[in-house]
């Protein structure tokens, strides 16, 4: 369950600032300031999920830096954040946090939603909708104006599993007819290997038959 969402910016005069949060009292000023160096990151650490822990909660942020001469010092640096229970599984939420951040990069490029103080006032309402929708439906689809500008986020796990290491004694086999597979647009290496896979030969023998480097 999400405990809260935040939006922070880097102010070139006074440093990282918590601009908006929902619920508005989810994060005190003192707590934010004590972890602010992990909220708005320097450019080498932007585009990464950074997580800090405080008592029974975790605070995840994703910093983004957009460069453009119109911004003060040519850069707008901001971060959306999620506050969760300390023991919460984070995989769902990391993907959602990235998606929210990427969405606002595109929105800023197209509509200047973060550059304009007036349009930026939409953010508290957006945080509220995201909070309620993601907690109740695990997804949110929010229109921002009549021009089909929207934010769409869904909580999900990566569906793939970590690939198993292939050993030289493993014996590969086809799940589909080899003739059907040969018509697919494989790269040159796969096209060269397919004729040597017979369901009996192991990886080592196939590599030798295909005259491939086995070192």
C-alpha positions as CSV (number, residue, x, y, z in Angstrom):
1,X,0.0,0.0,0.0
2,X,1.2,3.5,-0.8
3,X,1.3,5.8,2.2
4,X,2.0,9.0,0.2
5,X,3.3,10.6,-2.9
6,X,5.6,13.6,-3.3
7,X,6.9,16.1,-5.8
8,X,10.2,17.8,-5.2
9,X,12.3,20.3,-7.1
10,X,15.8,21.6,-6.9
11,X,15.9,25.3,-6.2
12,X,19.1,26.9,-7.4
13,X,19.2,29.2,-4.4
14,X,18.2,27.1,-1.5
15,X,18.6,23.5,-2.7
16,X,16.1,20.6,-2.8
17,X,12.5,21.6,-1.9
18,X,9.4,19.5,-1.2
19,X,6.8,21.3,-3.3
20,X,3.8,19.0,-2.9
21,X,2.8,15.9,-1.0
22,X,-0.3,13.8,-0.6
23,X,-1.5,13.4,2.1
24,X,-0.1,16.8,2.8
25,X,1.2,15.8,6.2
26,X,2.7,12.5,5.2
27,X,6.3,13.9,5.4
28,X,7.4,16.6,7.8
29,X,9.8,19.3,6.7
30,X,12.5,18.0,9.1
31,X,12.3,14.5,7.8
32,X,12.5,15.7,4.2
33,X,15.5,18.0,4.9
34,X,17.3,15.2,6.6
35,X,17.1,13.0,3.5
36,X,16.9,15.7,0.8
37,X,20.4,14.9,-0.6
38,X,18.9,11.5,-1.6
39,X,15.7,13.0,-3.1
40,X,17.2,15.4,-5.7
41,X,20.3,13.7,-7.1
42,X,23.2,15.1,-9.2
43,X,23.1,14.3,-12.9
44,X,25.2,11.1,-12.8
45,X,22.6,9.6,-10.3
46,X,19.5,10.9,-12.1
47,X,17.1,8.4,-13.8
48,X,17.6,5.9,-10.9
49,X,15.3,4.9,-8.1
50,X,16.9,5.9,-4.8
51,X,15.4,4.6,-1.6
52,X,16.0,5.7,2.0
53,X,14.5,4.3,5.2
54,X,13.1,6.2,8.2
55,X,11.7,4.2,11.1
56,X,8.9,2.0,9.7
57,X,8.7,3.6,6.2
58,X,10.7,3.8,3.1
59,X,11.0,6.8,0.8
60,X,11.6,6.1,-2.9
61,X,12.5,8.9,-5.3
62,X,13.3,9.1,-9.0
63,X,15.3,12.3,-10.0
64,X,15.1,13.7,-13.5
65,X,17.1,16.5,-15.0
66,X,15.8,18.3,-18.1
67,X,18.2,20.6,-19.9
68,X,17.0,23.7,-21.8
69,X,18.2,27.3,-21.9
70,X,14.8,28.5,-20.7
71,X,15.4,27.1,-17.2
72,X,17.5,28.8,-14.6
73,X,21.0,27.6,-15.0
74,X,19.7,25.7,-18.1
75,X,18.4,22.7,-16.1
76,X,15.1,21.7,-14.4
77,X,15.7,19.0,-11.8
78,X,12.7,17.3,-10.1
79,X,11.7,14.1,-8.5
80,X,8.5,12.2,-7.8
81,X,8.5,10.1,-4.7
82,X,6.6,7.2,-3.1
83,X,6.3,6.6,0.6
84,X,5.7,3.0,1.6
85,X,5.8,0.7,4.6
86,X,9.3,-0.4,5.3
87,X,8.6,-4.0,4.6
88,X,6.7,-3.4,1.3
89,X,7.8,-5.2,-1.8
90,X,9.2,-2.5,-4.1
91,X,9.2,-4.1,-7.5
92,X,5.7,-3.0,-8.3
93,X,6.4,0.5,-7.1
94,X,9.7,1.1,-8.8
95,X,8.1,0.5,-12.2
96,X,5.3,2.9,-11.3
97,X,7.6,5.6,-10.1
98,X,9.6,5.4,-13.3
99,X,6.4,5.6,-15.4
100,X,5.2,8.7,-13.5
101,X,8.5,10.4,-13.9
102,X,8.8,9.6,-17.6
103,X,5.2,10.8,-18.1
104,X,6.1,14.2,-16.6
105,X,9.2,14.5,-18.7
106,X,7.0,14.2,-21.8
107,X,4.3,16.5,-20.3
108,X,6.9,19.1,-19.5
109,X,8.4,19.0,-23.0
110,X,4.9,19.3,-24.6
111,X,3.0,21.6,-22.2
112,X,5.5,23.1,-19.7
113,X,3.4,21.7,-16.8
114,X,6.4,22.1,-14.4
115,X,7.9,25.3,-15.8
116,X,4.6,27.2,-15.5
117,X,3.7,28.0,-11.9
118,X,0.0,28.1,-12.9
119,X,-0.1,24.7,-14.5
120,X,2.1,23.2,-11.7
121,X,-0.8,23.8,-9.4
122,X,-2.4,20.7,-11.0
123,X,0.1,18.4,-9.3
124,X,-1.5,18.2,-5.8
125,X,-4.7,16.9,-7.5
126,X,-2.7,14.5,-9.7
127,X,-0.9,13.1,-6.6
128,X,-4.3,12.6,-4.9
129,X,-5.8,10.8,-7.8
130,X,-2.7,8.6,-8.2
131,X,-2.8,7.8,-4.4
132,X,-6.4,6.8,-4.5
133,X,-6.4,4.9,-7.8
134,X,-3.2,3.0,-7.3
135,X,-4.2,1.9,-3.8
136,X,-7.8,0.9,-4.8
137,X,-7.4,-0.3,-8.4
138,X,-3.6,-0.7,-8.9
139,X,-3.9,1.6,-11.9
140,X,-4.6,5.2,-12.7
141,X,-5.6,7.0,-15.9
142,X,-5.9,10.8,-15.5
143,X,-6.8,13.3,-18.1
144,X,-5.2,16.7,-17.5
145,X,-7.0,18.8,-20.2
146,X,-9.1,18.5,-23.3
147,X,-6.2,17.9,-25.6
148,X,-5.8,14.2,-24.6
149,X,-3.0,15.0,-22.3
150,X,-3.0,12.3,-19.6
151,X,-1.0,10.4,-17.0
152,X,-1.4,6.6,-17.1
153,X,0.2,4.3,-14.5
154,X,-0.3,0.7,-13.6
155,X,1.3,-1.4,-10.9
156,X,2.8,-4.6,-12.2
157,X,5.7,-7.0,-11.8
158,X,8.1,-7.7,-14.5
159,X,6.7,-10.9,-16.1
160,X,10.0,-12.4,-17.1
161,X,12.2,-14.5,-14.9
162,X,15.9,-14.2,-14.7
163,X,17.5,-16.2,-17.5
164,X,19.1,-19.5,-16.4
165,X,22.8,-19.9,-17.0
166,X,23.4,-22.1,-20.0
167,X,26.0,-24.8,-19.3
168,X,27.9,-26.7,-22.0
169,X,26.3,-30.0,-21.0
170,X,22.7,-28.7,-21.4
171,X,20.7,-30.2,-24.3
172,X,18.5,-27.6,-26.1
173,X,15.4,-28.7,-27.8
174,X,12.7,-27.0,-29.8
175,X,9.1,-26.4,-28.5
176,X,8.0,-25.7,-32.1
177,X,8.7,-27.2,-35.5
178,X,12.1,-26.3,-36.7
179,X,10.8,-25.6,-40.2
180,X,8.4,-23.0,-38.8
181,X,11.1,-21.4,-36.8
182,X,13.5,-21.2,-39.7
183,X,11.2,-18.6,-41.4
184,X,11.3,-16.2,-38.4
185,X,13.7,-13.2,-38.7
186,X,16.4,-14.5,-36.4
187,X,19.8,-12.9,-36.5
188,X,22.7,-14.6,-38.4
189,X,24.0,-16.5,-35.4
190,X,20.6,-18.1,-34.6
191,X,20.1,-19.0,-38.3
192,X,23.5,-20.7,-38.2
193,X,22.7,-22.7,-35.0
194,X,19.2,-23.9,-35.8
195,X,20.2,-26.8,-38.1
196,X,22.5,-28.2,-35.4
197,X,19.9,-28.4,-32.6
198,X,18.5,-31.9,-32.7
199,X,17.3,-32.5,-29.1
200,X,20.2,-35.0,-28.5
201,X,23.4,-32.9,-28.8
202,X,24.5,-30.8,-25.9
203,X,25.6,-27.2,-26.1
204,X,29.3,-28.1,-26.4
205,X,28.8,-30.5,-29.3
206,X,26.5,-28.0,-31.1
207,X,29.1,-25.3,-30.8
208,X,31.8,-27.6,-32.3
209,X,29.4,-28.7,-35.1
210,X,28.5,-25.1,-35.9
211,X,32.2,-24.2,-35.9
212,X,31.7,-21.6,-33.2
213,X,34.1,-20.4,-30.5
214,X,33.5,-22.4,-27.3
215,X,36.1,-20.6,-25.1
